[in-house]
Amino acid sequence: SRCRIGDRGLACILPGLCKLQGLTELDLFLCSITDVHAESLACIIHRSCTSLKYLQTLRNGFTSSGNVQVHRHVGLCKRLVTFAMGNAEHAMSREQALDMLRPILTSCTLLTTLMIANMRLGDSGLSDISPLLSSLKLDRIVLRNIDLSNRCTPVLVTMLTPHLSRLTFLDLGRNSIGDAVLLELTE
């Protein structure tokens, strides 16, 4: 189960987090955090960029601008292996999502787990990030509730093909795609 520490709880632990040297994992999944401390979280990520291997900020109450603020230094985390982010309110636009994802997918070359959820990335956004994923060695991919449709099938198949031999987990849930994607992947 998760601890919903919220902004007040985060305010209590921020001084300690700021003093940590060599932070390797930061899991803020479902903590009920909002934009109130987005700048502080961005600073912690920046301070930990040489050691951080795991970052998860899914299912919090960040607005689009708060999400951008929190994640603006993630591209500096060269040792990052797991990255999970998403917007609780599905408010992030395609352009905002792409602006945030491009530096991460380009710079964090050790990524093996990528989780993106609750964004309006859409078929065209998937087309934009697909080439960036080809150089990664992903074994877990979550593209949940990002407004994909059946029209993305060719792009999705092309994007996933280099990862099929090591892929152990794939979540395409809450998108408007049908069996065509799965049939194409298994052929």
ABEGO torsion letter per residue (X at the ends): XBBBAEAAAAAAAAAAAAABBGBABBBABGAGBBAAAAAAAAAAAAAAAAABABBBABGBABBAAAAAAAAAAAAABAABABBBBBBAAGABBAAAAAAAAAAAAAABAABABBBBBGBBAEAAAAAAAAAAAAABBBABBBBBGAGBBAAAAAAAAAAAAAAAAABABBBABGBBBBAAAAAAAAX
